[in-house]
Amino acid sequence: MTAFSTLTQLPASQLANLAELGYQAMTPIQAAALPAILAGRDVRAQAKTGSGKTAAFGLGVLQQIDATQYRTQSLVLCPTRELADQVSNELRRLARFTANIKILTLCGGQPMNVQRDSLQHAPHIVVGTPGRILDHLKRENLNLDNIATLVLDEADRMLEMGFRDDIDAIIRYTPEQRQTLLFSATWPQDIANISSRVQRDPLAVATDDAAELPAIEQTFYEASNREKLSLLIGLLSQQQPASCVVFCNTKRECDDIADALTDSQISAVALHGDLEQRDRDQVLICFANGSSRVLVATDVAARGLDIKELEMVVNYQLSFDPEVHVHRIGRTARAGQEGKAVSFVAADEMVRAHALEDYLQMKLNWQPSAELKSQKPKPMPAAMATLCIDGGRKAKMRPGDILGALTGDAGLAGEQVGKIALTQTHAYVAIRVDVARQALKQLLQGKIKGKTCRARLLK
């Protein structure tokens, strides 16, 4: 294990900040890429979500920022708003070692005029999705003439989502003399082509070999498509995971399975591309804070999902791509933790199972499904509920203000309050289910920061 303190380019204040954040030793991708990134070299890296890649490029981005110059000096492109928000939050944590670095997130699903107003005072770092970034460039709201570092995060997923032309157009707005960092979970030919076009003599780094799978207990069940739902309910009833992601290949299946689980008193929500952005935000927040125990999602919708302690992943269908399978199940074994992955495989999916066996270079662990079939359904309620409060970052709301109101006038104990998440316009608070209605009632009768508030119970 290599310590961050070996990176002599990092100032003492940043090393102290990293220690405070609990970052002692570098992950493999950080150890392999950071020295070159901090030296200003272009890097192309194959790294999955959860590997520490955001800190790998984030520390390099921040090292290049001159906080006294109020101009946009770095751009990070992400495939989804969820990932862009996650990256922005991590950059803000990493930027605590210094003052006055402005980081702005620009994604679809938010009013253009609000973002335009925020751009009146140029942020040092912009994180966003290609479509919205290009919109601002065409309207001349955003200037990239002074970009020192360009980051393409999860570039493979951006290509899958049809952003190729937008990415090329955005790059034309940036100076030729820049550092370009390209991160991708997989490395198809299209990514190699982009790298050769936009990077100069990049250092190639790959740390995600199949042989390096984390400690994941994988189990496979042969099941017809008609049997899968009852087997899933049996599995969840038997295992009772605190949190579980079920991967499906279509949006319709996500809704149908989430509804069936809910009907069986298993706390579940669906996540797919047809949801409005606000609904997507609420689904992810409710799952992350324990208000929903099962998230049923497509691969694209779950990209960038960052749940620290995910107990189980279920493949309702096998992925067509063995690499995607590895990325799916890798979400359940973060930071050295052990995880469980279960796959249901129909007869017409056996070709994918054989391809996966070849890719993993291991015999798949097939188990009979009789035990799951005989398992009586058991409820799987959530431990938390979520309060949605009108007023977020835009209203200068802070988590401490909300916690103070709940543990003060509302009379809750600190341990009855869970995660508090802020968006621009709302605050979402996890509350123990048994006291959620009491908390809502007290909140509506009281005040936060001296003002009455509007709130409702989501789940």
Secondary structure, DSSP 8 states (H G I E B T S, - for coil): --BGGG-TTS-HHHHHHHHHTT--B--HHHHHHHHHHHTT--EEEE--TTSSHHHHHHHHHHHH--TTS-S--EEEE-SSHHHHHHHHHHHHHHGGGSS---EEEE-TTS-HHHHHHHTTS--SEEEE-HHHHHHHHHTT----TT-SEEEETTHHHHHHTT-HHHHHHHHTTS-SSSEEEEEESS--HHHHHHHHHH-SS-EEEE---GGG--SEEEEEEE--TTTHHHHHHHHHHHH--SSEEEE-SSHHHHHHHHHHHHHTTB-EEEE-TTS-HHHHHHHHHHHHTTS-SEEEE-HHHHTT---S---EEEESS--SSHHHHHHHHGGGSGGG--EEEEEEE-GGGHHHHHHHHHHHTS---B--SHHHHH-----B--SEEEEEEE--GGGT--HHHHHHHHHTTT---GGGEEEEEE-SSEEEEEEEGGGHHHHHHHHHHSEETTEE--EEE--
